[in-house]
Every structure is written in structure tokens, then in C-alpha cells.
Amino acid sequence: MRGTFSSPVREILALTERPGMISFAGGLPEPSLFDGAGLQSAFARALEGDAAHRSLQYSTTEGDPALRAAAAELMTGRGVPTQAADLLITSGSQQALTLAATALLDPGDAILVEEPSYLAAIQAFTLAGARVVPVACDDDGVLPDALEAAAAASGARLAYLIPTFQNPTGRTLPLERRRAIAAIAERVGLWLIEDDPYGALRYSGEPVAPLAAQPGAEDRTLSLSTLSKIAAPGLRIGWVRPPQALRAPLVVAKQAADLHSSTVDQAAAAIWLAEVDLPAHVEGLRAVYRERRDTLLDGLADGLPPGSTWNLPQGGMFVWARLPDGHDAQELLPAAIERAVAFVPGRPFFAGEPDPRALRLSFTTHAPDEIREGLRRLRAAWA
């Protein structure tokens, strides 16, 4: 525990709970878009009559059969043919990272991650005693040659990637790089963790086939996903589709962790997925978030100091920005919070040497008018 630090993102979120705060810090879904009525009905159904006997009882470690079937259908629709038996339900996809670390990493082992990468994944790997090795990236994501070189230099046999709408950068790995990484994994013997919490939230561009669907990666990839971004994060419903060779170890790891995820939450989630018009629900999310993304992008030229740069994500929840030379996002944050606006400095997302100018901005939580006001406050902070 001495080598694993608390998440600065969670600490910033605690600061932003005061009234009037406009926060670009957390990757939080818009709560007004939760299907509260539908989920309330689903929980009521899960707790009716004989159904309650099952929903309130201990269950199998692998998860609710109906939920696994529904999740398998979602995975198949995304291009990874999946059967219910292929999946392990987890308490959010975050738990799947911990289980993978338990099953695949011994203390001192190396794991490759994009630079920068998802902070809570770095925490999970560090807590397992692993050496987290950053791999060079550009604006399109991880560089295949750099990945192969890092694997050879470190002896790593596991790589963690978020190929679609990456956290924190929002970037998407092109198809040709996905194919190259799959070939490298097969050639050098890498297991791949493909984390995909945001893939359903596409606002522009064409979908790219998952890493797990690329030749050479089919039996080497642990595919992670979740209902947190399309249903509600409070459900804590995620899943992992591991290669067959890793299913039994992951089940044992989960048995040791919590026996199984909440039975009643799984039952309600399965009922909700069976009853909701999911394509229409997701399209409603996309329409709202697309407008908010565009509002943020339109205002960054005034909201950030002259000479700042930022990317144009095709989906997800985040924009990655860099302040001009001589600026430090960490030093800017207190002045921003004084003006009731928050963001996340990019420094904690780096496993290697951080870029002090980098910052992450989330656009999903606030309406367009609030985003514009937040950018005015941010301008006042740096000015």
C-alpha cells in the first residue's frame, strides 16, 4: 500500500461537490439521462414474489445467466462474437482490472500501458506489485513499434490498452495499428487487456473493429466493458470476456475477492436490458453528449491560454489539452477552484515522466450554458 497513492481525481471530485461548482474533472454521466423509471421498474420486478428468492440469495461467481446472455449480445454487436458462457460478471469493469492483475501479475512483473493511461488501472497494477511500463503514443494512440520494443526491454507479458475513446486523452487507435498490435501480441506472447467502457458513445466518424476481433488477438485478449456509461455507474455492473485459458483463474480470483457481484443488481440489470429500447436510449445519450462536446471544443480557444492545443475526440467523455510552454496545469488548479471551476491536471495519468502542461476536461456532466460559464471562469483563473 505504501507504493500505491490515492486517486487525485477522486480527491478533486470531493472538492467539487460544493454548490455552484462547474466541474470538468470527473468522467461522470449526466444523471438526468439515467432511466430512473425503467430501473425502478426493473428492481421492483427483481423483488417480486419468487423472483425475490433468487435475487436476494447467494449466486454463482460467473454471474446471472440472463445478464451474461444480454452482455454477450452487446459484445457480439460490437464485433466480438460472444456466448453467455464466455463472460464473467464483475462489480464494474474496474474489478475486472483487479482480477486480471491478480491472475496474471506477480510482484515485480512488468505491464505495458499507454502513456498517459487510465489512473485507476495504474493503481490496480501498482497494488499488485507490478512495474508499470509506459509506452510511447502519438495523437492516434500507442505506437506498435514502441510497444514491441518495450515488451522486449521489460520482459512484459501483459499490455493494458483503451483503444476506443481512451481515458484520459479521448483518442481512438486506428484499425491498422490494432492489426499491428494483434500481430505483435501473437509474435512475442503478450496477453492484451482491451478496456472499452466508452465505445457506445460515438458522436462522429465510423466504428473501428475491436482489438479482440483482430487476427492473432482473438485468444490473447481480455475484453472489458460495463453498463456504467450507458445505464448507471451506481449499478456497478461490468464484465470481462477472457481467453478460454484464463477463465478458470479469473473465476477463482473473483471467488476470493467477493464470491459474486450483487445478485439483485444483476437481476435488475438483466430485466432492464430486456425491456429498454437500448439503441434509442444510447442514441439519446449520444445526442446530448455530442452537443456538449461541441460546446466545449468551440469555447476552448477563449477558455485556455493562447497557444494551448487540444484534440478532437470522436466519442467518449474527455478532451485532452496542453497549455503553452511555461504553464503548469497543477499550479492553475487552485486558482480555478477558487473561481468555482475544476479540471484534472494530466500529471497523475503518466506512468513515466509527466507532461506538466497537460489537463483532462470532461464534457458530459454539464449543460452547454454551464460549459460556457465554466470556460469563462477558467479564463479568469489563468488570466
Secondary structure, 3 states (H helix, E strand, C coil): CCCCCCCHHHHHHHHCCCCCCEECCCCCCCHHHCCHHHHHHHHHHHCCHHHHHHHCCCCCCCCCHHHHHHHHHHHHHCCCCCCHHHCEEEEHHHHHHHHHHHHHCCCCCEEEEECCCCHHHHHHHHHCCCEEEEECEECCEECHHHHHHHHHHHCCCEEEECCCCCCCCCCCCCHHHHHHHHHHHHHHCCEEEEECCCCCCECCCCCCCCHHHCCCCCCCEEEEEECCCCCCHHHCEEEEECCHHHHHHHHHHHHHHHCCCCHHHHHHHHHHHHHCCHHHHHHHHHHHHHHHHHHHHHHHHHHCCCCCEECCCCECCEEEEECCCCCCHHHHHHHHHHCCEECEECHHHCCCCCCCCEEEEECCCCCHHHHHHHHHHHHHHHC
